[in-house]
Every structure is written in C-alpha cells, then in structure tokens.
Amino acid sequence: MKKQASSLRRAAQALRGSSGFTLIEVMIVVAIIAILASIAVPSYNDYVRRGQLPEAFNRLSDYRSKMEQYYQDNRNYGTAANKCASDPTAASWNTFTASDHFSFSCVASGATFQSYTITATGSGGPVTGHVYTINEAGLRKTTKFKNATVDQNCWLTKSATC
C-alpha cells in the first residue's frame, strides 16, 4: 500500500511540473501578435489601395486618347454644355462608365468647347476619397488624396506630394 501511495505522489508531482502556459506567457504572446497586426494591417490596406489606383490612371489615359481622336473628327470636344464627345459616332465609349473602384465623368467647357476635364472619383473600398483629373493639355491633377483635399499637378499614389 505504501508503495502504491508513493507511486501516486510521484505521478502527481510529474503532472504538476508540466501544467502548461502561465497567464503571463499567454498575455505576452497576445501582445506581440497585436503589435505585429497593428503594423501589418495598415500596410496591407495601403498596398491594396495602391494596387487599385492604376485602374483610374489607365482609364483616364484611354479616355483622353479617345477625346483627342474625337477632336480630330469634330474640331471640338463636345457640342452640349458639360457633355463631352456628344456626337452620335462616339456613343460606344462616351458614357464614361464606372469601373470596379472608380466612377468617371467628363465636362466640356469653353465658348466653342475647346477644352475638357475628365475626372475619376474613387467609389468603393480603399480608393474612396481619391479624385484624379486630366484635361485636353494632358495636365494630370490630384484634387483629393486619402480623403484630404490637395492640389497637386500629378497623380498621387504613395504620399501627398509629387
């Protein structure tokens, strides 16, 4: 009987020695994970945002090219107030349809519609709060970047300066 009790005591002591993690150890691990996440998540969101911006830049450049072709044919950028490429021959592309992350608009201006401005406005996800423009002279502007009003003569991607 003594031998059996002694075996049980040894078994109990062995179990107590390998009881798992302490609360402090778990809290340290959670704190380290929280610190890493606080760095990684904003960086990832910025990476996703920068990946969606070329969609606007490509479409703005494409629309500008089409507007110049339209000008070659019609000697103006539109015939109605605030409407670009208003000739029926441009009906296949002049709707300036929205893409996955941006909406597009075009405004013809001037007395004889000799100028225009095409605007891309972020419409969803991380690019909400971004507004880019291009005009007949090829001037690229950023008027809103990460929900902040800016006035830069370039298309911003990473920071609020060119």
C-alpha positions in Angstrom: 0.0 0.0 0.0 2.9 2.3 0.8 4.5 1.6 -2.5 1.3 2.4 -4.3 0.8 5.8 -2.5 4.4 6.7 -3.2 3.8 6.0 -7.0 0.8 8.1 -6.9 2.6 11.0 -5.3 5.4 10.8 -7.9 2.8 10.8 -10.7 1.0 13.8 -9.2 4.3 15.8 -9.0 5.2 14.9 -12.6 1.8 16.3 -13.7 2.2 19.5 -11.7 5.6 20.2 -13.4 4.1 20.1 -16.9 0.9 22.1 -16.3 1.0 24.3 -19.5 1.5 28.0 -20.1 1.1 30.6 -17.4 -1.3 33.6 -17.9 1.7 36.0 -18.2 3.2 33.9 -21.1 -0.1 33.9 -22.9 -0.6 37.7 -22.4 2.9 38.3 -23.8 2.2 36.3 -26.9 -1.1 38.1 -27.4 0.6 41.5 -27.0 3.3 40.6 -29.6 0.6 39.4 -32.1 -1.3 42.7 -31.5 1.8 44.8 -32.2 2.5 42.9 -35.4 -1.1 43.2 -36.6 -1.1 46.9 -35.9 1.8 47.3 -38.3 0.8 44.7 -40.9 -2.9 45.5 -41.4 -2.5 49.2 -42.4 0.5 48.4 -44.6 -1.6 45.7 -46.4 -4.6 48.1 -46.8 -2.2 50.7 -48.3 -0.8 48.0 -50.6 -4.3 47.1 -51.8 -5.2 50.8 -52.3 -2.1 51.4 -54.4 -2.9 48.3 -56.5 -6.4 49.8 -57.4 -5.1 53.2 -58.4 -3.7 52.2 -61.9 -7.3 51.3 -62.9 -8.2 55.0 -62.7 -4.9 56.1 -64.4 -5.4 53.7 -67.3 -9.0 54.6 -67.9 -8.2 58.4 -67.7 -5.4 58.0 -70.3 -7.7 55.9 -72.5 -10.5 58.4 -72.4 -8.0 61.2 -73.1 -6.8 59.4 -76.2 -10.4 58.9 -77.4 -11.2 62.6 -76.7 -8.2 63.6 -78.9 -9.5 61.3 -81.7 -12.9 62.8 -81.3 -11.4 66.3 -81.6 -9.7 65.3 -84.9 -13.0 64.4 -86.3 -15.2 67.2 -84.9 -12.9 70.1 -84.1 -14.4 70.4 -80.6 -14.6 68.2 -77.5 -18.4 68.3 -77.4 -21.4 70.3 -78.5 -23.5 70.4 -75.4 -22.8 72.1 -72.1 -21.0 69.8 -69.7 -21.2 66.9 -72.1 -18.0 65.5 -73.7 -18.0 63.7 -77.1 -21.7 64.4 -77.7 -21.6 63.3 -81.3 -23.6 60.0 -82.0 -20.4 58.5 -83.5 -18.9 58.4 -80.0 -21.8 56.6 -78.4 -19.9 53.4 -78.0 -17.5 55.0 -75.5 -18.6 58.4 -74.4 -20.7 57.2 -71.5 -17.6 57.2 -69.2 -18.9 54.2 -67.4 -17.8 53.3 -63.9 -15.2 50.6 -63.3 -14.9 48.4 -60.2 -13.4 51.1 -58.0 -13.9 54.4 -59.8 -16.6 56.5 -61.4 -15.7 58.7 -64.4 -17.2 61.9 -65.7 -16.2 64.4 -68.4 -17.0 68.1 -68.7 -16.5 70.0 -72.0 -16.0 73.7 -71.5 -15.2 77.0 -73.2 -17.2 79.0 -75.7 -16.7 76.6 -78.5 -16.0 73.5 -76.3 -12.3 73.6 -76.9 -11.3 72.2 -73.5 -12.4 69.3 -71.3 -11.7 67.8 -67.9 -12.1 64.0 -67.2 -12.5 63.1 -63.6 -12.0 59.7 -61.8 -13.6 59.5 -58.4 -12.9 56.6 -56.0 -16.3 54.9 -55.5 -15.5 51.9 -53.2 -13.1 50.3 -50.9 -9.7 51.7 -50.1 -9.8 54.2 -53.0 -12.8 56.1 -51.7 -11.7 59.6 -51.2 -9.4 59.8 -54.2 -10.1 62.2 -57.1 -7.9 62.4 -60.2 -8.3 64.5 -63.3 -6.8 65.0 -66.8 -7.5 67.7 -69.3 -7.0 68.4 -73.0 -3.5 69.7 -72.4 -2.6 66.4 -70.7 -2.3 68.1 -67.3 -2.7 65.4 -64.6 -4.0 66.6 -61.2 -4.9 65.1 -57.9 -7.6 67.1 -56.1 -8.4 64.6 -53.3 -6.0 62.0 -51.8 -6.9 59.7 -48.9 -10.0 61.9 -48.2 -7.8 65.1 -47.9 -8.1 68.0 -50.3 -4.9 68.5 -52.2 -3.8 70.5 -55.3 -1.0 68.6 -57.0 -0.1 68.5 -60.7 0.5 64.8 -60.7 -1.4 61.6 -59.9 -0.5 60.8 -56.3 -0.1 57.2 -55.2 2.0 56.9 -52.0 2.2 60.3 -50.4 0.5 63.7 -50.6 3.4 65.3 -52.6 4.6 64.6 -56.2 
